[in-house]
Amino acid sequence: MLTRSKLVFLSSGIVLAAVLLAGGAALSQKTVMVAARTGCDNAPALEKATKAVSQVIDSGHWTNKDHDQVRPLLHFLHTDQKIELMRKVSAAIQSKKLVLDKGAHLFY
């Protein structure tokens, strides 16, 4: 026989499970909407980011202004594209073609 406390416990567990399932569905729907909104074609963003990074490397100094210019473009790139840009910057720093100004952030 169910006592009142067991019934309350059971009903609260069912409500919690329903909320978690609904929240997970809403989250997955949001992810799908973001993916649909950004699309798979990111060629313009890749071109802008590559051009910006190349200009910074040619200048020889990475400043906070450069960080502010490049960082928003990274949000539109795929992971492998971000890694490629980071490798390019890393290689320039290691070969001393690029110097990170004091207090400047690289990507994040």
N, C-alpha and C positions, 0 to 999 in steps of 0.2 A: 504494500500500500504506500502511495506517495504522500509524504508529509508536505506541508506548505513550504518548508525551506528547500526540500528536494525539488519541488515543482518550480520554485523561483529560480533555483540554480540551473535547472534544465532549460527553462524558457530563456534565461539570460544567455546561456551558451548557444542556443539556437539563434537568437537575435545577433549575437556577436559574430557567429559564423556567416550569417546572411550579410551583415555589414562588411565583413572582410571580403567576401566574394564579390559583392557589388563594387566595393572600392577597387579591387583588383581588376575587374572588368572595365571600370572607368579609367583606370590608369593605363591599361593596355589600349583602350580606344584613344586616349590622348596621345600615346606613342605613335599609333597609326596615323592620327591626324597630323602630327608634327612631321612624320616622314613624308606624308603626301604633300604637305605644304612646302617643304624644302626641296622635294624632288630628288631625282638621281643625277640630274644634269648640273654639275657644279663647275663646269669648264670656265665660266667667267670668274668665279671666286678663285679657282686655282691659278688662273692667269694673273689676276691682280696680286695674289699672295706671292707668287713666284717673282713677279716684277718688283714688288716692294722689297723682298728679301735680297734680290740681286742688286738693287740700288743701294741698300744699306751696306752690303758687302763691298761694293765699289767705293762707297764713302769711307769705309774703314772704321767707323764708330757706330756702335749700337746704343741708342739713347732711349729714354722713356717715351719720347715722341714716336720713335720707331715701334716700340712695344705697343703703344696706343693705336698705331696704324695697322699693324700686322695681326694683333690678337683677335679683333672682331672677324677677320677673314677666316680664321682657323675653324670657327664654328660651322662653316659651310663645307669644310673639306672632310674627306674620308680619312680614316686612321692612317692608312698607308701613305696618303698624300702629306699628312702632317709629319709623319716620321721622315719622309724624304726631305721636307723643308728643314726640319730640325737637324738632320744629318748634314745638309749643306751649310747651315750656320755653324754647326759644331766643327766641321772640317775647316772652315774659314778661321774660326777662333784658334784651333790647334796649329794651323799654319801661320798664325799671326797676321793674317790679312784683315781680321776683324777684331776690334778691341771693345769690350763691354765697358761702357762708361760707369763710373762709380754710382751705385744706387739704382742703376737701370735693371729692369727685369727682362728676361729673355722672352718667354712665351706666356707663362701663366703667373 
